[in-house]
Amino acid sequence: MNPRFRRLEADYQDLVAAFAGHQYIVVEPVGAVPPERYRVIYNVPGLCVDRDGKASRVFQHLVHIQLPAAYPREKPYCTTEATVFHPNFGAYICIADFWSPSQSLVDVVVQIGDMLQYKLYNTRSPLNAPAAQWAAANVGLLPIGTLELRPREPEVKLRLSATTKGATT
């Protein structure tokens, strides 16, 4: 099995484990397993541009994640179905100025959700200048959502057996 296939399989397993039954995020693989594309539904507050070109609050966002042929050396390519009013959303979502192959897809999914809620944004190198100007002028209104999206870590309990209780180190 080649390294890319192993990484795709590991990412898929991690996403399934992290977001199965999640309250705010649904991750759907697209295509054969392990997938190279995902559809992610976020049920979080964010801003979209309405038909009149004005920002309006919405509570559901659809994001597509495509893993390029050079992934994980190359970052995932992420897009939205609807226009999101955010400094770092444009024709694509700017998920990282400096991508590292050690970043996980779980982290990317959480990061995008935090960006949608304006918990994360960068106004210094925006894809959407009007959204960056708005964010800079309305810092007191941000974030627009405070939902915690990071999956809970499993609780680990150690049970000592009778043979280890009396052991010395």
N, C-alpha and C positions, 0 to 999 in steps of 0.2 A: 504494500500500500504506500503510495507516495505521500510526502509531507503535507502537500496542499489538501489532499483528500482526508488525511488524519485531522487536519485543522478544521476543515468543514464539518466533519463528523463531531468533533469535540465541541465546536460552536453550537451545532444543532442540539446536542444533548444538554449543554449548559442553558440554552434558551428555553428548551422544554422544561427543564427542572426549575428555572428561575421564575417563569411567567405562567406556569400552569395554574389556573384559578386566580390569577392576579386581579385585584380589585379595579385597577385603572388601565391595564395594558393587556392587549391580546396580540400575540405573535403567531402569524400563520406562515408556514413554509410554502413556497411556490415552486412547483416542479418536483423532480426526483429527489430522494433523500440520499446523501445529505444535500440540502438545497444550496444554491448560489444566490437565491433571491428570497426575500421575506416581505410580507405585507404586515404592517404594524398599525393597530388601531389604538389610539390614545384617547381615553375619556378623561381629559384634563382641560382646565380653562386655558384659552389662548386667544390670540387675535388673528382674524382673517380679514381680507379685503372684500367688501360686499360689491354688488353690481354697480353701485354708484361710486366706487373707488374709495369708500370710507372704511376705516378700521372698525370692526365690530367683534364683540366677544362671542366665541363659540366654545363648545364643550366636547367636541369630538374632532379628531384629526386623523387622516390616513397618510401613512408614510410608507414609501417603498425603499427597501435596502437591497442594493445590488452588490455582490462581491465580485470584483473584476478578476480577470485571469491571473493577475500578479498578486492577488490577495494571499497572504496577509502583509506582504511587503508594501503593497499599495492599499490605501485606505478604502473603506466601503464608500460607494456612491449612493447618497441618500436624497430622495426627492419627495415632494408632497403632492397630493392629489389636488388640493385647493391652494390658492395663494395665501401664504401665511405672512402676517405683518410682523416682522421680526428683523433686526439688523443682520442676522446671519443666515437668513433664508432668502433664496432667490430662485434661479433655475435649478439650484441644488441646495442642500443644507451644508454649511461649512461646519463640519464636526471636529476639525482639528487643523490648526496651522502646522503642527508638528506631529504627524501620525507615527505611532510606534507599533510594530507587529505584536508587541506584548499586550496591547489593549484588547479587551474582550468585546464580543458583540453585545453581551449583557450590559457592559458599561456604555456602549454606544446607544443602545435603546434607552437606558436611563437618562443619559446626557440629553438626547433629543427631547424627551419628556420634560426635563428641567428647563430646556431652552424654550419650549412651547409656553411654559408658565412664566417666562422671564425671570427664572431663578438664575439663569446663565445667559449672558449676552456680551458681545464685544462691539462697542461703537467705534473703535479705532480703525478697524479694517472691515467695514460692512459690505455685504452684498446688496443691501437695501438701504440706501442713504436716507430716504424719508423716515423709515422706521428707526434708524440710528438717531436722527435728530429728535424724533418724538421721544425715544427712550431717554436721551440725555436731558430733555426738557421736563420729563415726567418721572424722575427717579423716585419721588415720594409715592407714586402709585404702584411701584414695582416691589416685589413680584406680583403678578396678577393671580397667581395660584401658589399654594404652599403644600400641595399633596406630596407625600413621601412615596417615591416610586421604587427605591432600591428594594429588591427582594430580601426578605428576612433570611438571615443565616440560620441553618438548622441548629437547634439546641443540642449540644453535646453533653452527655452525662457519663461520667466514668463510674463504673461499678467494679469495685475491687473484689477479687475472688479471695477465698480463704487462704490460698497459697501465697498470694501477694501481700496480704495484710501483715504477715509476720516476717516478710523478707527484709533483709537489710541492704543498704546500698553501699 
